Amino acid sequence: MELAVPHTVALLMWVAGIVVAGVLLAAFFWGRRAQARETRTPSPEEQPKRPYDGPVREEREYREPDEMPKDGGRLTPHELNDGYGKSGTHPSPSQDPDDHKKGSGGSFGSGGLGS
């Protein structure tokens, strides 16, 4: 029974190791080259600044959809107010939160009486 590995197999293992090491080195240098072409990160002086009057506050506003024509015909998406299939909205006349509570409609499951 022979326990030693033939010289050709040992030589092939060395060649395979050198090829793997070469591929890894090539990938490393290729990545460094790609990183060098990227734009640099902005310096602290180039970062966006907070507005003079402080941070921007969230603004809440109740909005209602624009009315659809009631002539019984259909509208295609390009015929809507904003075009491109988007319907427009406008500020609600009442900005009171009590007027806009959820669950006051007559659809199924909303708690309304229905018809």
Secondary structure, 3 states (H helix, E strand, C coil): CCCCCCHHHHHHHHHHHHHHHHHHHHHHHHHHHHHHHCCCCCCHHHCCCCCCCCCCCCCCCCEEECCCCCCCCCCCHHHCCCCCCCCCEEECCCCCHHHHCCCCCCCCCCCCCCC
